[in-house]
């Protein structure tokens, strides 16, 4: 069986500006693929090309076995798409929106009824059928958008920041739903800014300034040489006074990076630094330090480090 999505040097340019540069990777069937990157890095442009909505400047891709250049209509009919902005008809009810998309995809009366019942059940919208879309909360609107995106049983669904602007409980519920659908064989291509969501993906790609700079399983990315320098170690420092501790550590020569994580700090220090020695340094400052322990780089650590590394490369190149 062919892969769900295959990109081969996919590129998009507007005049002299390259917004997506030579992307090449594969998304396997049944996978939840997380596509991350800062705003303006090329995520949405990539999705639009893969959905057959935007013509690449060069390179190609296949989606569900269809060539995006030669078979864009077949691509569009074999995928579902859910944007970051609620784009359904607010003056229609939940049921009417689903009926509309079923008709749009040409399901026919009998299949439409069956699929409407299926998606209402799957997305937990039973009991909400007669409500106007405009009256739904953010989380319920996203459930409705997902129901419309899968009503025609597409094997692949593209989700462009599907949880933007909804509360944490609704975010978790939506992701639980995606996992349920993935067990049914649906492939998801998801863009997100939330690291906790990215960590739930099967595979993650990170795009920065139009270039793919990291690709792999979540637990593998922390082992990248640029992230896991053999001359450093990653520690988590729990403390009462976060900001004073943060400012102190950032000023120390033996600390190469400091990031705030809730009531703790993630720091990167020289490998020679012992935990007890560090504890003594912090105790002398009366920061109320609790546990200090060695950790693996989090996904956020990975992407912060990769971004800083790429920015340094760009700055160095500009100074030549």
N, C-alpha and C positions, 0 to 999 in steps of 0.2 A: 504493500500500500504506500502511495506517495505521501510525502510530508504535507501537512495542512497548508503551510505558507513557506515559500522559498524566495528570498531576495538575492539578486545577483547584480552587484554594483549599481544599485538603484540610486539615481541622482536627480535632484531638481534644482534648477537655477532660474533666477529672475534677473535677466541682464547679466551683470558681472557678479552678482551675489549668489553664492551657493548656499542653499538652505538645507539640503540633504545631500551628503557627499559619499558616494560609493558604498552604500550599505549592502552587506552580504551576510546573511544568516538564515537559519532554518527554524521553523516552529513545528514541533511534532504534534500529531493528532492527540486530542484529549488533554493537552497541556494548558495550563494557565500561564501565559507568557507576560511578564511585566516589562513595560517599556518606559524607562525613566529618563529624566533630564530636566534642566532648568527651563523656565519659560523662554520661548523663542529658539529652542535648540533644534526643532525640526520634527517633533513627535506627531503633531496633528497633520503636518504636510505628508509625513510618511503614511499615516493611516488613510488619508484621502487618496493617495496614489494606489495603495493596496485595495481600496474599495472601488477603484475604477472611476473615481470622481475627479481625478487630476492626472494629467498626462506627464510622465517622467520626461526629463530632458535627455537622459541616457540610462542605460542599464535596463533591467527588466525584473519581473517577479511573477510567480504563479500563486494563485489562491484557490485551494480545493482542486488543484490540477488545471485550472484555467489560466491562460496567459492574459495579464492585465492589458497588454497592447492589443492583442488579436481578439480577445473574448471578454471585453469589459462588461457586456450585458449578462453573460453567464456568471461572471464574478459577482455582480450585484445581486443576482437572484439566488446565489448560494450562500450569502452571508447575512448576518444581522448587524445592525449598527446602532449604537446608543451614544449620543453626544453629551458633553458636559453641561450643555444648556437644555432645559426641558423644552422639547420641540414638538410635542403632541398638541392636539386641538383642545384648548382649555375649556371651550364652550360645549364640548361633547362629554358624555359620561364615560366612565371606565369601559363599559361594555361597547359603547359606540366606537370608541377609539380602536379597540381590538377588532371589531367588525370591519372597520375601515381598512386596517392594514391587512386583514385576511383577504378582503376583496382586492386590494391593491396587488397582492401577490397571486391573485387568480386561484384561490384554493377551491372555490366551488361551495355550494350551500352546505352539503353534508359534511365535508371535511372542515369547513369553517366552524360549524357547531362543535365538532369533536375537539378541534384545536383550541377553540375559545374555552371550553370546559377544562382542557388540559392546562393551559397557561394560567387560568384563574386559580386552579388548584396548586400548581407548582409555585407560583409567586405569592400565594397567601392572600389573593385579592377577593376571594369568595366573601360575599357580604358587602362589598364595596361597589358592585356593578352599576348601581344607579346614581352614584355620586359623580358630580361634575369634576373633571380633572383639575379645574381651578381651585376646588375646595380641598384637595388632598395636601397633606404635609409633604415636605421634601422627600422623606424616605419612601412614602407611598407613591409619589410621582415617579420616582426612580424604579419602583417595582412595576408600575404600569408601563414605563418606557421599555423595561426589559421584556415584559410580556409581549409587547408589540414587536420587539426585535426578534423574538424566537417563535412567533405564531406560525411561521411557514416552515418550521423545523430546519433551520440552517445548521450545517455542521460546524460553522465558524462564526464567532460573534466578536466584533470590534467594540470596545468600550473606551471612550475618550474621557478620562477623569470622571468616572460614573458616580463617585461619592463626594464630589466637590460641593460644599455648602450644606451637607446634611449632618445631623448630629451623630455622635459616636455609637449610640445604640443602633441607629438605622444603618450606619456604615457596616457594623459587624453583621447585622442581619442580612444585608445585601451580599456580603462576602460568603456567608454560610450558604446562601442560595446559589452563588456561583460554583462553590465546591460541589453542591448537590448536582448541578447541571453538568459539571465536568465529569462526574462519575457516569453520566449517561452518554459520554462520548463527545460532548461539545468542546471545541477548542476556543479558548478565550485569548484575545490580544488586548491587553489592558494598559492604558497609561494612567499613572497616579503620581501624586507628590508625597503620599504618606508612606513612610518607611515601614510601618507595621503591616501595611497592605502588601508592599513589595516583598516582604519577608515570607508572605504566604504563597507567593508565586512559585511555580515549578522551576522556571528559568527566568533570568533577568538580563535585560540589555540596558546599557546606559549610554545615552547620546549627549554629546556636549559640543556646542558650536558646529552642528551639522555632521559631526563624526561619531561613529560608534567607538567608544573607548574601553568598554568592558562588556563581556558576555559570558554567562555561565550559570551554574547552579548557585543558589544563595550561599550555601556553606562552603563553596569553592572560592568565592570572590575575595574572602578575607585572607586567602593565601597568596594573592597576587604579590609579586616582589615589590612593586611600588607602594603597596599598602603595608606589607608585613616585612619591613626592613629587618634583617637578621641582627642588626646592631641596636635595635630598640625593643621595648616591650610595652604592652598595653595594660594599663591598670585602671580600676574603678575606685574612686575615693568617695566614701560617704562622709558628709560633714554637715554641721549645723549652719555655718556661715558660708553659703555658696559663693556669693560675689567676692568677698574679701579673699577667700581661698583661691578662686578662679584668677583674680588679679595677681595674687602672690605667685602662683605656679606659672602663670604666663610670663612672669619676669625672670624666671630661673633658667640658667643656661642649659641645665640637664633636661629640661622639658621642651619637646619639639612641637607639641600640640595639646590643647585643652578644649574640651567641649562639655557644655552643661547637659546633663541627662536627669531631669527631675530634681531630686534631692541629692544627686551624686554628680561627680565629674569623671569623665573619661579622659585619661591623659596618656600621652606617649612619651616615654622617658628613655634615657640611655640604658642599654641592657645591664650595665654595671650597677645601676641603682637598686639597692635592696629595700624591700618594703619597710622593714623596721627603721632603717635610716631615714626614709622619707617620713615615716610617722613622727619621728623625733623632730624633724625640721618643722612640720606643721604644728606639732604640740607646742613648740616654742612661740608660735604666733597666736596661740589660744583660739584656734579655729573650731574646736569641738569636733575633732575628727573621730569617726567611727571605724567601720571596716574598710580596709584597703586590700584589694584582691586582684590577681592577674585575670584578665579576660581576653577573649578573642575579639577582634575588631567587629563591631556591629555593621550592619549594612549602611547605616548613616555614616559611620567612620570611613567605610570604604569609599562612598561617593564624595564625601568632603575631601578626602585625601586625593582622589583621582581628579577632582575639579581643581584643587590647588596646584596639583602637578601640571595639568594641562595649561592653566593660566600662567604658570611660571615659564612653560615652554613658549607660549605665545609672546610673553613679555621679552624673553631672551631673544626670540627671532626678530622682534620689532626694533631691538637695540643694535642689531648688526648693521 
